[in-house]
Amino acid sequence: MIWYPYEQMKTMREPFQIIDAKGVWLKTPEREMIDSVSSWWSVIHGYKHPALTEAIKAQADLFSHVMLGGLTHEPVRRLSDKLQSFLPGDLDYCFFSDSGSVAVEVALKMALQYYVNQGEWQRTKVLSLTHAYHGDTFKTMEVGDDEDYHFILEAYGEKMEFCQLQINYIDWDFQDAKKKAELLKEYGIPVWVMEPLRGGKLAALSSEDEAALKELRPEEKIPAWAFRFLQSLPEVKMILSGMSTMGQLEENIRTFEEEKPLNDVEMERLLDIADNMINGVPCTACRYCTSHCPQGIDIPAMLKLYNEHVFTGGGFIAPMTIEAIPEEHRPGACVGCQSCEAVCPQQIKISEVLADFVQKLK
C-alpha cells in the first residue's frame, strides 16, 4: 500500500498512472498531461533532458550516491564550487540536504545554533510572514501559515513574539483577516500589520464614500481611516505601510501622533463601504449548495475566489489556487444543472457565475 502525500486516503481520487515522460509532458495510458509543478520543482529542466540523462548514466557507472558523513568525492566538490560562485560575500560553504523542506529546516537549526554558540541562549524566536509556506517538516511548519498547521500555535504559541498579517478594512471580512486576528488574540500573540491601505486602494475612495466618511469626521483624511481602523484593534502592535513621497510620510506621522479608534457607528459605516467596494457575489458560505452539486464542487470557495479575482482585476491567486484543485472539481466542471441555485438563500445564479469565472481565467 502507498500512503500518498497531501491526500485524505479515504476520499482521494484514483491517482494518474504515469507510464512515460518527456520534456514537460507526463503520459498515462489514456492521455498526455503537462507537469506544471515539475514534480514538485525537482524536474525544472524537463524529463529526459539529454544532458542530464547522460550525466546520470555516466555517474551511475561509478557510483550513484555516497554520503558526506566522513566521506567526500569529486562531483560534490564541483557542484559546491559552482554554487559558491553564485553566492555573495563570504557565503562560501554548501550544506547538502535531501529536500526543500529539510533544507529550510537545516537553515533554521543553523541560525539557532549560531546564537547558542555565541552564548545567546534566549534568541530562539523566528520571524515569519503571513501566507508563508516553507515546507512540512516540524520547524518549517512552525514558521508557515497554513490552517492545517495551526496545531503549532497550541504547542508553541506562548513562545511567539508576534505574527504578521495582511489586515485592512477590505480584507477584514473579504480575506478572513478578522478570523486570523481573533485566533492570534486567543493565544495572546501580538499582530504586525502589512498592506493597511491594500496596495493604495484605500488611499482614495469614490466621492460618495468619501462624503459618507466626512460626515462622521470632517477633518480626517481618507488614508487615515485605514489607520484608525487598525488603531481600533488592541491586538495590533505594529503597522507597516509603504510611502512614496515625503508628503505621505509627514501625513502619516500626523495621523499617528494621536490614537483615535473608531466608535461603533464609524466602524459599521467603514465596513459597509468595504462591502460596497467589493460588490461581489453575496455568498454567505452557508454551504446548502454543496450537498446538491453532482460534481462535488466547493461552491463557496469558488465564489470567494471569484470575488477576489474580480476585485483585484485578475492576478495570480485564483489561477494558482484553481490549478491545485482536481479538474473534476473546478469551476469548469459545472454542468449547469442549477440544483445548487434551488437551495441558495441568496438566490445567486451560481452556474452563470462559475461560467463567467472560467472565461475570466482564460
Rosetta blueprint (number, residue, H / E / L):
1 M L
2 I L
3 W L
4 Y L
5 P L
6 Y L
7 E L
8 Q L
9 M L
10 K L
11 T L
12 M L
13 R L
14 E L
15 P L
16 F L
17 Q L
18 I L
19 I L
20 D E
21 A E
22 K E
23 G E
24 V L
25 W E
26 L E
27 K E
28 T L
29 P L
30 E L
31 R L
32 E E
33 M E
34 I E
35 D L
36 S L
37 V L
38 S H
39 S H
40 W H
41 W H
42 S L
43 V L
44 I L
45 H L
46 G L
47 Y E
48 K L
49 H L
50 P H
51 A H
52 L H
53 T H
54 E H
55 A H
56 I H
57 K H
58 A H
59 Q H
60 A H
61 D L
62 L L
63 F L
64 S L
65 H L
66 V L
67 M L
68 L L
69 G L
70 G L
71 L L
72 T L
73 H L
74 E H
75 P H
76 V H
77 R H
78 R H
79 L H
80 S H
81 D H
82 K H
83 L H
84 Q H
85 S H
86 F H
87 L L
88 P L
89 G L
90 D L
91 L L
92 D L
93 Y L
94 C L
95 F L
96 F L
97 S L
98 D L
99 S L
100 G H
101 S H
102 V H
103 A H
104 V H
105 E H
106 V H
107 A H
108 L H
109 K H
110 M H
111 A H
112 L H
113 Q H
114 Y H
115 Y H
116 V H
117 N H
118 Q L
119 G L
120 E L
121 W L
122 Q L
123 R L
124 T L
125 K L
126 V L
127 L L
128 S L
129 L L
130 T L
131 H L
132 A L
133 Y L
134 H L
135 G L
136 D L
137 T L
138 F H
139 K H
140 T H
141 M H
142 E H
143 V L
144 G L
145 D L
146 D L
147 E H
148 D H
149 Y H
150 H L
151 F H
152 I H
153 L H
154 E H
155 A H
156 Y H
157 G H
158 E H
159 K H
160 M L
161 E L
162 F L
163 C E
164 Q E
165 L E
166 Q E
167 I L
168 N L
169 Y L
170 I L
171 D H
172 W H
173 D H
174 F H
175 Q L
176 D L
177 A H
178 K H
179 K H
180 K H
181 A H
182 E H
183 L H
184 L H
185 K H
186 E H
187 Y L
188 G L
189 I L
190 P L
191 V E
192 W E
193 V E
194 M E
195 E L
196 P L
197 L L
198 R L
199 G L
200 G L
201 K L
202 L L
203 A L
204 A L
205 L L
206 S L
207 S H
208 E H
209 D H
210 E H
211 A H
212 A H
213 L H
214 K H
215 E L
216 L L
217 R L
218 P L
219 E L
220 E L
221 K L
222 I H
223 P H
224 A H
225 W H
226 A H
227 F H
228 R H
229 F H
230 L H
231 Q H
232 S L
233 L L
234 P L
235 E L
236 V E
237 K E
238 M E
239 I E
240 L E
241 S L
242 G L
243 M L
244 S L
245 T L
246 M H
247 G H
248 Q H
249 L H
250 E H
251 E H
252 N H
253 I H
254 R H
255 T H
256 F L
257 E L
258 E L
259 E L
260 K L
261 P L
262 L L
263 N L
264 D H
265 V H
266 E H
267 M H
268 E H
269 R H
270 L H
271 L H
272 D H
273 I H
274 A H
275 D H
276 N H
277 M H
278 I H
279 N L
280 G L
281 V L
282 P L
283 C L
284 T L
285 A L
286 C L
287 R L
288 Y L
289 C L
290 T H
291 S H
292 H H
293 C L
294 P L
295 Q L
296 G L
297 I L
298 D L
299 I H
300 P H
301 A H
302 M H
303 L H
304 K H
305 L H
306 Y H
307 N H
308 E H
309 H H
310 V H
311 F H
312 T L
313 G L
314 G L
315 G L
316 F L
317 I H
318 A H
319 P H
320 M H
321 T H
322 I H
323 E H
324 A L
325 I L
326 P L
327 E H
328 E H
329 H H
330 R L
331 P H
332 G H
333 A H
334 C L
335 V L
336 G L
337 C L
338 Q L
339 S H
340 C H
341 E H
342 A H
343 V L
344 C L
345 P L
346 Q L
347 Q L
348 I L
349 K L
350 I H
351 S H
352 E H
353 V H
354 L H
355 A H
356 D H
357 F H
358 V H
359 Q H
360 K H
361 L H
362 K L
